Amino acid sequence: MSGVKAFLEGGPDDLPERIVPITPPGKELKIKFRAGYEHFKVTSRHADTVEGRLPVYEWWERTEIAE
C-alpha cells in the first residue's frame, strides 16, 4: 500500500517532518534523527492535517545509534 502517511505527535520539537510515510502501516515507526532513532507507536486517534485525515503516531522513546 503506497502513499499511506501518519502524523507524528510528541518527541523532539525540532523534528524536521511531522507528516511521514508509513511503509508498511503497523504498530511502530522508527525515525532516524541526529545520533539515534525516535520511536512512535500508533494510536487509535486521527488528526486533520493539510494532507487530509491521518493516523496519529505518538512518541514513546529514543534509542541511540551505536558507533
N, CA, C and O atoms as a Tripos MOL2 file, in Angstrom:
@<TRIPOS>MOLECULE
protein
  268   267    67     0     0
PROTEIN
NO_CHARGES

@<TRIPOS>ATOM
      1 N           0.8600   -1.1830    0.0000 N.3       1 MET1
      2 CA          0.0000    0.0000    0.0000 C.3       1 MET1
      3 C           0.8970    1.2340    0.0000 C.2       1 MET1
      4 O           1.5130    1.5360    1.0220 O.2       1 MET1
      5 N           0.9870    1.9460   -1.1000 N.am      2 SER2
      6 CA          1.8430    3.1200   -1.1590 C.3       2 SER2
      7 C           1.0390    4.3740   -0.8670 C.2       2 SER2
      8 O          -0.1820    4.3960   -1.0240 O.2       2 SER2
      9 N           1.7350    5.4170   -0.4400 N.am      3 GLY3
     10 CA          1.0920    6.6890   -0.2030 C.3       3 GLY3
     11 C           0.4590    6.8540    1.1580 C.2       3 GLY3
     12 O          -0.1360    7.8980    1.4270 O.2       3 GLY3
     13 N           0.5630    5.8570    2.0340 N.am      4 VAL4
     14 CA         -0.0090    5.9690    3.3660 C.3       4 VAL4
     15 C           0.9170    6.8090    4.2260 C.2       4 VAL4
     16 O           2.1300    6.5980    4.2390 O.2       4 VAL4
     17 N           0.3370    7.7690    4.9500 N.am      5 LYS5
     18 CA          1.1370    8.6450    5.8020 C.3       5 LYS5
     19 C           0.5730    8.6860    7.2090 C.2       5 LYS5
     20 O          -0.5540    8.2630    7.4640 O.2       5 LYS5
     21 N           1.3950    9.2130    8.1230 N.am      6 ALA6
     22 CA          1.0000    9.3400    9.5220 C.3       6 ALA6
     23 C           1.3970   10.7160   10.0380 C.2       6 ALA6
     24 O           2.2990   11.3600    9.5030 O.2       6 ALA6
     25 N           0.7080   11.1530   11.0840 N.am      7 PHE7
     26 CA          1.0420   12.3940   11.7770 C.3       7 PHE7
     27 C           1.7700   12.0230   13.0680 C.2       7 PHE7
     28 O           1.2690   11.2310   13.8650 O.2       7 PHE7
     29 N           2.9660   12.6070   13.2700 N.am      8 LEU8
     30 CA          3.7640   12.3200   14.4680 C.3       8 LEU8
     31 C           3.4570   13.3330   15.5600 C.2       8 LEU8
     32 O           3.4350   14.5400   15.3220 O.2       8 LEU8
     33 N           3.2210   12.8180   16.7590 N.am      9 GLU9
     34 CA          2.9100   13.6560   17.9160 C.3       9 GLU9
     35 C           3.9400   13.3980   19.0060 C.2       9 GLU9
     36 O           4.2540   12.2490   19.3160 O.2       9 GLU9
     37 N           4.4640   14.4760   19.5860 N.am     10 GLY10
     38 CA          5.4430   14.3430   20.6570 C.3      10 GLY10
     39 C           6.8510   14.2140   20.1080 C.2      10 GLY10
     40 O           7.0910   14.4420   18.9220 O.2      10 GLY10
     41 N           7.7800   13.8440   20.9810 N.am     11 GLY11
     42 CA          9.1730   13.7320   20.5810 C.3      11 GLY11
     43 C           9.8520   15.0860   20.5110 C.2      11 GLY11
     44 O           9.3040   16.0710   21.0060 O.2      11 GLY11
     45 N          11.0320   15.1610   19.9100 N.am     12 PRO12
     46 CA         11.7800   16.4100   19.8330 C.3      12 PRO12
     47 C          11.0060   17.5010   19.0870 C.2      12 PRO12
     48 O          10.3770   17.2420   18.0610 O.2      12 PRO12
     49 N          11.0650   18.7180   19.6200 N.am     13 ASP13
     50 CA         10.3790   19.8440   18.9810 C.3      13 ASP13
     51 C          10.9340   20.1530   17.6060 C.2      13 ASP13
     52 O          10.2270   20.7030   16.7620 O.2      13 ASP13
     53 N          12.2010   19.8050   17.3660 N.am     14 ASP14
     54 CA         12.8340   20.1780   16.0980 C.3      14 ASP14
     55 C          12.8890   19.0440   15.0740 C.2      14 ASP14
     56 O          13.7200   19.0760   14.1660 O.2      14 ASP14
     57 N          12.0210   18.0470   15.2070 N.am     15 LEU15
     58 CA         11.9190   17.0340   14.1440 C.3      15 LEU15
     59 C          11.5910   17.7410   12.8360 C.2      15 LEU15
     60 O          10.7050   18.5940   12.8150 O.2      15 LEU15
     61 N          12.2790   17.4120   11.7420 N.am     16 PRO16
     62 CA         12.0530   18.1430   10.5020 C.3      16 PRO16
     63 C          10.6830   17.9000    9.8650 C.2      16 PRO16
     64 O          10.1710   18.7740    9.1650 O.2      16 PRO16
     65 N          10.0890   16.7430   10.0920 N.am     17 GLU17
     66 CA          8.7960   16.4190    9.4820 C.3      17 GLU17
     67 C           7.8420   15.8700   10.5440 C.2      17 GLU17
     68 O           8.2430   15.0800   11.4000 O.2      17 GLU17
     69 N           6.5890   16.2910   10.4830 N.am     18 ARG18
     70 CA          5.5480   15.7420   11.3560 C.3      18 ARG18
     71 C           4.5850   14.8430   10.5930 C.2      18 ARG18
     72 O           3.8260   14.0850   11.1970 O.2      18 ARG18
     73 N           4.6180   14.9270    9.2520 N.am     19 ILE19
     74 CA          3.8230   14.0360    8.4070 C.3      19 ILE19
     75 C           4.8240   13.1860    7.6340 C.2      19 ILE19
     76 O           5.6280   13.7000    6.8560 O.2      19 ILE19
     77 N           4.7600   11.8750    7.8640 N.am     20 VAL20
     78 CA          5.7510   10.9660    7.2910 C.3      20 VAL20
     79 C           5.0650    9.7630    6.6390 C.2      20 VAL20
     80 O           3.9580    9.3900    7.0300 O.2      20 VAL20
     81 N           5.7260    9.1550    5.6410 N.am     21 PRO21
     82 CA          5.1760    7.9310    5.0500 C.3      21 PRO21
     83 C           5.3220    6.7590    6.0220 C.2      21 PRO21
     84 O           6.2780    6.6910    6.7950 O.2      21 PRO21
     85 N           4.3740    5.8580    5.9700 N.am     22 ILE22
     86 CA          4.4630    4.6300    6.7760 C.3      22 ILE22
     87 C           4.3940    3.4410    5.8230 C.2      22 ILE22
     88 O           3.3880    3.2280    5.1460 O.2      22 ILE22
     89 N           5.4820    2.6710    5.7810 N.am     23 THR23
     90 CA          5.5710    1.5340    4.8730 C.3      23 THR23
     91 C           6.1720    0.3510    5.5990 C.2      23 THR23
     92 O           7.3430    0.4230    5.9720 O.2      23 THR23
     93 N           5.4690   -0.7050    5.8170 N.am     24 PRO24
     94 CA          4.0160   -0.8080    5.7190 C.3      24 PRO24
     95 C           3.3760   -0.2370    6.9810 C.2      24 PRO24
     96 O           4.0530   -0.0930    7.9990 O.2      24 PRO24
     97 N           2.0910    0.0880    6.9360 N.am     25 PRO25
     98 CA          1.4150    0.5490    8.1580 C.3      25 PRO25
     99 C           1.5210   -0.5180    9.2370 C.2      25 PRO25
    100 O           1.3750   -1.7070    8.9560 O.2      25 PRO25
    101 N           1.7700   -0.0990   10.4540 N.am     26 GLY26
    102 CA          1.9370   -1.0750   11.5300 C.3      26 GLY26
    103 C           1.7800   -0.4480   12.8940 C.2      26 GLY26
    104 O           1.0560    0.5320   13.0730 O.2      26 GLY26
    105 N           2.4670   -1.0260   13.8420 N.am     27 LYS27
    106 CA          2.3080   -0.5910   15.2210 C.3      27 LYS27
    107 C           3.3800    0.3910   15.6580 C.2      27 LYS27
    108 O           3.1940    1.0900   16.6540 O.2      27 LYS27
    109 N           4.5000    0.4660   14.9400 N.am     28 GLU28
    110 CA          5.5980    1.3300   15.3770 C.3      28 GLU28
    111 C           6.3060    1.9530   14.1750 C.2      28 GLU28
    112 O           6.4510    1.3340   13.1210 O.2      28 GLU28
    113 N           6.7430    3.1980   14.3700 N.am     29 LEU29
    114 CA          7.5940    3.8800   13.3920 C.3      29 LEU29
    115 C           8.9160    4.1870   14.0640 C.2      29 LEU29
    116 O           8.9600    4.5100   15.2510 O.2      29 LEU29
    117 N           9.9780    4.0870   13.3100 N.am     30 LYS30
    118 CA         11.3140    4.4050   13.8180 C.3      30 LYS30
    119 C          11.9010    5.4470   12.8780 C.2      30 LYS30
    120 O          12.1590    5.1660   11.7080 O.2      30 LYS30
    121 N          12.1120    6.6620   13.4040 N.am     31 ILE31
    122 CA         12.5840    7.7850   12.6010 C.3      31 ILE31
    123 C          14.0310    8.0920   12.9830 C.2      31 ILE31
    124 O          14.3200    8.3900   14.1420 O.2      31 ILE31
    125 N          14.9390    8.0210   12.0090 N.am     32 LYS32
    126 CA         16.3390    8.3560   12.2720 C.3      32 LYS32
    127 C          16.4490    9.8640   12.4720 C.2      32 LYS32
    128 O          15.9890   10.6400   11.6350 O.2      32 LYS32
    129 N          17.0560   10.2760   13.5750 N.am     33 PHE33
    130 CA         17.1820   11.6950   13.8900 C.3      33 PHE33
    131 C          18.4120   11.8990   14.7410 C.2      33 PHE33
    132 O          18.5730   11.2730   15.7890 O.2      33 PHE33
    133 N          19.2820   12.7870   14.2780 N.am     34 ARG34
    134 CA         20.5650   13.0410   14.9340 C.3      34 ARG34
    135 C          21.3120   11.7230   15.0880 C.2      34 ARG34
    136 O          21.4750   10.9960   14.1080 O.2      34 ARG34
    137 N          21.7690   11.3950   16.2960 N.am     35 ALA35
    138 CA         22.5620   10.1810   16.5130 C.3      35 ALA35
    139 C          21.7210    9.0600   17.1190 C.2      35 ALA35
    140 O          22.1910    8.2990   17.9650 O.2      35 ALA35
    141 N          20.4650    8.9730   16.6690 N.am     36 GLY36
    142 CA         19.6060    7.9350   17.2230 C.3      36 GLY36
    143 C          18.3270    7.7730   16.4330 C.2      36 GLY36
    144 O          18.2010    8.2500   15.3050 O.2      36 GLY36
    145 N          17.3840    7.0890   17.0500 N.am     37 TYR37
    146 CA         16.0730    6.8660   16.4520 C.3      37 TYR37
    147 C          15.0060    7.3250   17.4270 C.2      37 TYR37
    148 O          15.0940    7.0770   18.6290 O.2      37 TYR37
    149 N          13.9930    7.9980   16.8910 N.am     38 GLU38
    150 CA         12.8030    8.3560   17.6600 C.3      38 GLU38
    151 C          11.7550    7.3040   17.3390 C.2      38 GLU38
    152 O          11.4920    7.0150   16.1720 O.2      38 GLU38
    153 N          11.1550    6.7290   18.3820 N.am     39 HIS39
    154 CA         10.1720    5.6580   18.2020 C.3      39 HIS39
    155 C           8.7700    6.2040   18.4710 C.2      39 HIS39
    156 O           8.5350    6.8970   19.4610 O.2      39 HIS39
    157 N           7.8570    5.8780   17.5760 N.am     40 PHE40
    158 CA          6.4680    6.3150   17.6720 C.3      40 PHE40
    159 C           5.5660    5.0920   17.5610 C.2      40 PHE40
    160 O           5.7960    4.2140   16.7300 O.2      40 PHE40
    161 N           4.5330    5.0420   18.4090 N.am     41 LYS41
    162 CA          3.5530    3.9490   18.3720 C.3      41 LYS41
    163 C           2.2310    4.4750   17.8480 C.2      41 LYS41
    164 O           1.8470    5.6120   18.1240 O.2      41 LYS41
    165 N           1.5360    3.6360   17.0870 N.am     42 VAL42
    166 CA          0.2400    4.0080   16.5390 C.3      42 VAL42
    167 C          -0.7720    4.1740   17.6770 C.2      42 VAL42
    168 O          -0.7270    3.4510   18.6720 O.2      42 VAL42
    169 N          -1.6680    5.1210   17.5180 N.am     43 THR43
    170 CA         -2.7600    5.3180   18.4740 C.3      43 THR43
    171 C          -4.0770    5.0530   17.7470 C.2      43 THR43
    172 O          -4.0860    4.7710   16.5490 O.2      43 THR43
    173 N          -5.1660    5.1440   18.4630 N.am     44 SER44
    174 CA         -6.4830    4.9970   17.8260 C.3      44 SER44
    175 C          -6.9980    6.3380   17.3130 C.2      44 SER44
    176 O          -8.0870    6.4130   16.7430 O.2      44 SER44
    177 N          -6.2160    7.3960   17.5150 N.am     45 ARG45
    178 CA         -6.6430    8.7430   17.1240 C.3      45 ARG45
    179 C          -6.2340    9.0860   15.6910 C.2      45 ARG45
    180 O          -5.3480    8.4590   15.1090 O.2      45 ARG45
    181 N          -6.9080   10.1040   15.1390 N.am     46 HIS46
    182 CA         -6.5870   10.6530   13.8250 C.3      46 HIS46
    183 C          -6.4810   12.1610   13.9490 C.2      46 HIS46
    184 O          -7.0830   12.7620   14.8390 O.2      46 HIS46
    185 N          -5.7080   12.7770   13.0450 N.am     47 ALA47
    186 CA         -5.5460   14.2320   13.0310 C.3      47 ALA47
    187 C          -5.9210   14.7520   11.6560 C.2      47 ALA47
    188 O          -5.5990   14.1400   10.6380 O.2      47 ALA47
    189 N          -6.6100   15.8950   11.6370 N.am     48 ASP48
    190 CA         -6.9100   16.5710   10.3830 C.3      48 ASP48
    191 C          -5.7080   17.4400   10.0400 C.2      48 ASP48
    192 O          -5.3810   18.3700   10.7770 O.2      48 ASP48
    193 N          -5.0500   17.1400    8.9230 N.am     49 THR49
    194 CA         -3.8280   17.8390    8.5210 C.3      49 THR49
    195 C          -4.0040   18.4340    7.1290 C.2      49 THR49
    196 O          -5.0370   18.2470    6.4860 O.2      49 THR49
    197 N          -2.9860   19.1510    6.6740 N.am     50 VAL50
    198 CA         -3.0270   19.7000    5.3120 C.3      50 VAL50
    199 C          -3.0490   18.5860    4.2640 C.2      50 VAL50
    200 O          -3.4150   18.8260    3.1130 O.2      50 VAL50
    201 N          -2.6610   17.3750    4.6540 N.am     51 GLU51
    202 CA         -2.6840   16.2310    3.7270 C.3      51 GLU51
    203 C          -3.8770   15.3030    3.9740 C.2      51 GLU51
    204 O          -3.9010   14.1660    3.5020 O.2      51 GLU51
    205 N          -4.8630   15.8050    4.7200 N.am     52 GLY52
    206 CA         -6.0590   15.0150    4.9960 C.3      52 GLY52
    207 C          -6.0320   14.4150    6.3970 C.2      52 GLY52
    208 O          -5.1730   14.7400    7.2160 O.2      52 GLY52
    209 N          -6.9850   13.5410    6.6490 N.am     53 ARG53
    210 CA         -7.1110   12.8930    7.9610 C.3      53 ARG53
    211 C          -6.1100   11.7360    8.0280 C.2      53 ARG53
    212 O          -6.1630   10.8040    7.2250 O.2      53 ARG53
    213 N          -5.1890   11.8160    9.0100 N.am     54 LEU54
    214 CA         -4.1160   10.8260    9.1120 C.3      54 LEU54
    215 C          -4.1070   10.1730   10.4920 C.2      54 LEU54
    216 O          -4.5030   10.7950   11.4770 O.2      54 LEU54
    217 N          -3.6490    8.9030   10.5650 N.am     55 PRO55
    218 CA         -3.4920    8.2730   11.8720 C.3      55 PRO55
    219 C          -2.3960    8.9870   12.6710 C.2      55 PRO55
    220 O          -1.3990    9.4430   12.1130 O.2      55 PRO55
    221 N          -2.6040    9.0710   13.9770 N.am     56 VAL56
    222 CA         -1.6320    9.7060   14.8650 C.3      56 VAL56
    223 C          -0.7190    8.6410   15.4610 C.2      56 VAL56
    224 O          -1.1800    7.6410   16.0110 O.2      56 VAL56
    225 N           0.5800    8.8750   15.3390 N.am     57 TYR57
    226 CA          1.5960    8.0470   15.9860 C.3      57 TYR57
    227 C           2.2190    8.8940   17.0850 C.2      57 TYR57
    228 O           2.6480   10.0200   16.8340 O.2      57 TYR57
    229 N           2.2720    8.3610   18.2980 N.am     58 GLU58
    230 CA          2.7340    9.0970   19.4710 C.3      58 GLU58
    231 C           4.1400    8.6520   19.8710 C.2      58 GLU58
    232 O           4.4360    7.4590   19.9340 O.2      58 GLU58
    233 N           4.9980    9.6380   20.1410 N.am     59 TRP59
    234 CA          6.3770    9.3520   20.5570 C.3      59 TRP59
    235 C           6.3650    8.5740   21.8630 C.2      59 TRP59
    236 O           5.5540    8.8440   22.7480 O.2      59 TRP59
    237 N           7.2900    7.5830   21.9820 N.am     60 TRP60
    238 CA          7.3710    6.8550   23.2480 C.3      60 TRP60
    239 C           8.7850    6.6120   23.7210 C.2      60 TRP60
    240 O           8.9750    6.3620   24.9110 O.2      60 TRP60
    241 N           9.7990    6.6720   22.8540 N.am     61 GLU61
    242 CA         11.1730    6.5370   23.3460 C.3      61 GLU61
    243 C          12.1750    6.9060   22.2710 C.2      61 GLU61
    244 O          11.8390    7.0280   21.0940 O.2      61 GLU61
    245 N          13.4260    7.0820   22.7080 N.am     62 ARG62
    246 CA         14.5490    7.3500   21.8140 C.3      62 ARG62
    247 C          15.6050    6.3010   22.0840 C.2      62 ARG62
    248 O          15.8520    5.9450   23.2370 O.2      62 ARG62
    249 N          16.2360    5.7990   21.0230 N.am     63 THR63
    250 CA         17.3760    4.9070   21.1860 C.3      63 THR63
    251 C          18.5710    5.5310   20.4570 C.2      63 THR63
    252 O          18.4090    6.1980   19.4360 O.2      63 THR63
    253 N          19.7430    5.3090   20.9850 N.am     64 GLU64
    254 CA         20.9730    5.8370   20.4000 C.3      64 GLU64
    255 C          21.5170    4.8520   19.3690 C.2      64 GLU64
    256 O          21.3140    3.6440   19.4910 O.2      64 GLU64
    257 N          22.2060    5.3690   18.3600 N.am     65 ILE65
    258 CA         22.8610    4.5360   17.3590 C.3      65 ILE65
    259 C          24.2870    4.2540   17.8700 C.2      65 ILE65
    260 O          25.0440    5.1760   18.1730 O.2      65 ILE65
    261 N          24.6260    2.9860   17.9570 N.am     66 ALA66
    262 CA         25.9840    2.6090   18.4020 C.3      66 ALA66
    263 C          26.9780    2.9450   17.3010 C.2      66 ALA66
    264 O          26.7270    2.7060   16.1200 O.2      66 ALA66
    265 N          28.0960    3.4980   17.7050 N.am     67 GLU67
    266 CA         29.1210    3.8610   16.7160 C.3      67 GLU67
    267 C          30.3320    2.9880   16.8510 C.2      67 GLU67
    268 O          31.2960    3.1490   16.1030 O.2      67 GLU67
@<TRIPOS>BOND
     1     1     2 1
     2     2     3 1
     3     3     4 2
     4     3     5 am
     5     5     6 1
     6     6     7 1
     7     7     8 2
     8     7     9 am
     9     9    10 1
    10    10    11 1
    11    11    12 2
    12    11    13 am
    13    13    14 1
    14    14    15 1
    15    15    16 2
    16    15    17 am
    17    17    18 1
    18    18    19 1
    19    19    20 2
    20    19    21 am
    21    21    22 1
    22    22    23 1
    23    23    24 2
    24    23    25 am
    25    25    26 1
    26    26    27 1
    27    27    28 2
    28    27    29 am
    29    29    30 1
    30    30    31 1
    31    31    32 2
    32    31    33 am
    33    33    34 1
    34    34    35 1
    35    35    36 2
    36    35    37 am
    37    37    38 1
    38    38    39 1
    39    39    40 2
    40    39    41 am
    41    41    42 1
    42    42    43 1
    43    43    44 2
    44    43    45 am
    45    45    46 1
    46    46    47 1
    47    47    48 2
    48    47    49 am
    49    49    50 1
    50    50    51 1
    51    51    52 2
    52    51    53 am
    53    53    54 1
    54    54    55 1
    55    55    56 2
    56    55    57 am
    57    57    58 1
    58    58    59 1
    59    59    60 2
    60    59    61 am
    61    61    62 1
    62    62    63 1
    63    63    64 2
    64    63    65 am
    65    65    66 1
    66    66    67 1
    67    67    68 2
    68    67    69 am
    69    69    70 1
    70    70    71 1
    71    71    72 2
    72    71    73 am
    73    73    74 1
    74    74    75 1
    75    75    76 2
    76    75    77 am
    77    77    78 1
    78    78    79 1
    79    79    80 2
    80    79    81 am
    81    81    82 1
    82    82    83 1
    83    83    84 2
    84    83    85 am
    85    85    86 1
    86    86    87 1
    87    87    88 2
    88    87    89 am
    89    89    90 1
    90    90    91 1
    91    91    92 2
    92    91    93 am
    93    93    94 1
    94    94    95 1
    95    95    96 2
    96    95    97 am
    97    97    98 1
    98    98    99 1
    99    99   100 2
   100    99   101 am
   101   101   102 1
   102   102   103 1
   103   103   104 2
   104   103   105 am
   105   105   106 1
   106   106   107 1
   107   107   108 2
   108   107   109 am
   109   109   110 1
   110   110   111 1
   111   111   112 2
   112   111   113 am
   113   113   114 1
   114   114   115 1
   115   115   116 2
   116   115   117 am
   117   117   118 1
   118   118   119 1
   119   119   120 2
   120   119   121 am
   121   121   122 1
   122   122   123 1
   123   123   124 2
   124   123   125 am
   125   125   126 1
   126   126   127 1
   127   127   128 2
   128   127   129 am
   129   129   130 1
   130   130   131 1
   131   131   132 2
   132   131   133 am
   133   133   134 1
   134   134   135 1
   135   135   136 2
   136   135   137 am
   137   137   138 1
   138   138   139 1
   139   139   140 2
   140   139   141 am
   141   141   142 1
   142   142   143 1
   143   143   144 2
   144   143   145 am
   145   145   146 1
   146   146   147 1
   147   147   148 2
   148   147   149 am
   149   149   150 1
   150   150   151 1
   151   151   152 2
   152   151   153 am
   153   153   154 1
   154   154   155 1
   155   155   156 2
   156   155   157 am
   157   157   158 1
   158   158   159 1
   159   159   160 2
   160   159   161 am
   161   161   162 1
   162   162   163 1
   163   163   164 2
   164   163   165 am
   165   165   166 1
   166   166   167 1
   167   167   168 2
   168   167   169 am
   169   169   170 1
   170   170   171 1
   171   171   172 2
   172   171   173 am
   173   173   174 1
   174   174   175 1
   175   175   176 2
   176   175   177 am
   177   177   178 1
   178   178   179 1
   179   179   180 2
   180   179   181 am
   181   181   182 1
   182   182   183 1
   183   183   184 2
   184   183   185 am
   185   185   186 1
   186   186   187 1
   187   187   188 2
   188   187   189 am
   189   189   190 1
   190   190   191 1
   191   191   192 2
   192   191   193 am
   193   193   194 1
   194   194   195 1
   195   195   196 2
   196   195   197 am
   197   197   198 1
   198   198   199 1
   199   199   200 2
   200   199   201 am
   201   201   202 1
   202   202   203 1
   203   203   204 2
   204   203   205 am
   205   205   206 1
   206   206   207 1
   207   207   208 2
   208   207   209 am
   209   209   210 1
   210   210   211 1
   211   211   212 2
   212   211   213 am
   213   213   214 1
   214   214   215 1
   215   215   216 2
   216   215   217 am
   217   217   218 1
   218   218   219 1
   219   219   220 2
   220   219   221 am
   221   221   222 1
   222   222   223 1
   223   223   224 2
   224   223   225 am
   225   225   226 1
   226   226   227 1
   227   227   228 2
   228   227   229 am
   229   229   230 1
   230   230   231 1
   231   231   232 2
   232   231   233 am
   233   233   234 1
   234   234   235 1
   235   235   236 2
   236   235   237 am
   237   237   238 1
   238   238   239 1
   239   239   240 2
   240   239   241 am
   241   241   242 1
   242   242   243 1
   243   243   244 2
   244   243   245 am
   245   245   246 1
   246   246   247 1
   247   247   248 2
   248   247   249 am
   249   249   250 1
   250   250   251 1
   251   251   252 2
   252   251   253 am
   253   253   254 1
   254   254   255 1
   255   255   256 2
   256   255   257 am
   257   257   258 1
   258   258   259 1
   259   259   260 2
   260   259   261 am
   261   261   262 1
   262   262   263 1
   263   263   264 2
   264   263   265 am
   265   265   266 1
   266   266   267 1
   267   267   268 2
@<TRIPOS>SUBSTRUCTURE
     1 MET1         2 RESIDUE 1 A MET
     2 SER2         6 RESIDUE 1 A SER
     3 GLY3        10 RESIDUE 1 A GLY
     4 VAL4        14 RESIDUE 1 A VAL
     5 LYS5        18 RESIDUE 1 A LYS
     6 ALA6        22 RESIDUE 1 A ALA
     7 PHE7        26 RESIDUE 1 A PHE
     8 LEU8        30 RESIDUE 1 A LEU
     9 GLU9        34 RESIDUE 1 A GLU
    10 GLY10       38 RESIDUE 1 A GLY
    11 GLY11       42 RESIDUE 1 A GLY
    12 PRO12       46 RESIDUE 1 A PRO
    13 ASP13       50 RESIDUE 1 A ASP
    14 ASP14       54 RESIDUE 1 A ASP
    15 LEU15       58 RESIDUE 1 A LEU
    16 PRO16       62 RESIDUE 1 A PRO
    17 GLU17       66 RESIDUE 1 A GLU
    18 ARG18       70 RESIDUE 1 A ARG
    19 ILE19       74 RESIDUE 1 A ILE
    20 VAL20       78 RESIDUE 1 A VAL
    21 PRO21       82 RESIDUE 1 A PRO
    22 ILE22       86 RESIDUE 1 A ILE
    23 THR23       90 RESIDUE 1 A THR
    24 PRO24       94 RESIDUE 1 A PRO
    25 PRO25       98 RESIDUE 1 A PRO
    26 GLY26      102 RESIDUE 1 A GLY
    27 LYS27      106 RESIDUE 1 A LYS
    28 GLU28      110 RESIDUE 1 A GLU
    29 LEU29      114 RESIDUE 1 A LEU
    30 LYS30      118 RESIDUE 1 A LYS
    31 ILE31      122 RESIDUE 1 A ILE
    32 LYS32      126 RESIDUE 1 A LYS
    33 PHE33      130 RESIDUE 1 A PHE
    34 ARG34      134 RESIDUE 1 A ARG
    35 ALA35      138 RESIDUE 1 A ALA
    36 GLY36      142 RESIDUE 1 A GLY
    37 TYR37      146 RESIDUE 1 A TYR
    38 GLU38      150 RESIDUE 1 A GLU
    39 HIS39      154 RESIDUE 1 A HIS
    40 PHE40      158 RESIDUE 1 A PHE
    41 LYS41      162 RESIDUE 1 A LYS
    42 VAL42      166 RESIDUE 1 A VAL
    43 THR43      170 RESIDUE 1 A THR
    44 SER44      174 RESIDUE 1 A SER
    45 ARG45      178 RESIDUE 1 A ARG
    46 HIS46      182 RESIDUE 1 A HIS
    47 ALA47      186 RESIDUE 1 A ALA
    48 ASP48      190 RESIDUE 1 A ASP
    49 THR49      194 RESIDUE 1 A THR
    50 VAL50      198 RESIDUE 1 A VAL
    51 GLU51      202 RESIDUE 1 A GLU
    52 GLY52      206 RESIDUE 1 A GLY
    53 ARG53      210 RESIDUE 1 A ARG
    54 LEU54      214 RESIDUE 1 A LEU
    55 PRO55      218 RESIDUE 1 A PRO
    56 VAL56      222 RESIDUE 1 A VAL
    57 TYR57      226 RESIDUE 1 A TYR
    58 GLU58      230 RESIDUE 1 A GLU
    59 TRP59      234 RESIDUE 1 A TRP
    60 TRP60      238 RESIDUE 1 A TRP
    61 GLU61      242 RESIDUE 1 A GLU
    62 ARG62      246 RESIDUE 1 A ARG
    63 THR63      250 RESIDUE 1 A THR
    64 GLU64      254 RESIDUE 1 A GLU
    65 ILE65      258 RESIDUE 1 A ILE
    66 ALA66      262 RESIDUE 1 A ALA
    67 GLU67      266 RESIDUE 1 A GLU
